[in-house]
């Protein structure tokens, strides 16, 4: 059976593995990224060690999901969490080193393709996949092909403006959807409500407001906390309204929500679905499904390898 190596390159860790063409992981591991050393070469050496650990003579290739914008030639741009991760050809480095096919893709695009091939998008034609965490990443598969754009990796969904006079986004622009649904917004929303005098068991769950996390807000909601419920309603409504526009634009079979924030569960999914039904064109909203991601904690590894299994 054909196999490929998949790498999930993060700011702290590199997750990697040998994966067969059904999406089954044969061997996997994790290494520190070594980004704190402040050197691009230190990170590249860790990638080298990861690949070498699972390398076999007959692999089909090596797929790397990396933060940042990636062009069609495997050149990486603009990644804030890795040292000097800008304007260099990551694909070329490892093709020369291992004499194997190498595919480099933006990490969110990689996850979208992995979910399409092996996860919650299996059996569909068109999907939109969002990774909800510190920010909002996204990838789109249309009629079985990953949407890449003319030169660079397309579908920077988190930085689509929803309010041209809106709050400042981490990218430097204003009103991006990420500024309304990202981790920091969710936490700030809860803190702001508490400071206004609204009662919440969150005040009892932490020693300091800086300890509040989306996970704790979720736990508070599960215990019946009204403030936590309101935080999730506001966030999920904003996300649902944004996705209603995506439904009108792309008419996807499925919208897949991945990442830590998606673990909020039914309150997130039910409100997103409700808002899409209310705001998208009726004929389109009737056919789209909103579902959780299917690949779990190994999504980055499986998705990296899936890049090699593209037709």
Order of alpha helices (4+ residues) and beta strands (2+ residues): beta-beta-beta-alpha-beta-beta-beta-beta-alpha-beta-alpha-beta-beta-beta-alpha-alpha-alpha-alpha-alpha-beta-alpha-alpha-beta-alpha
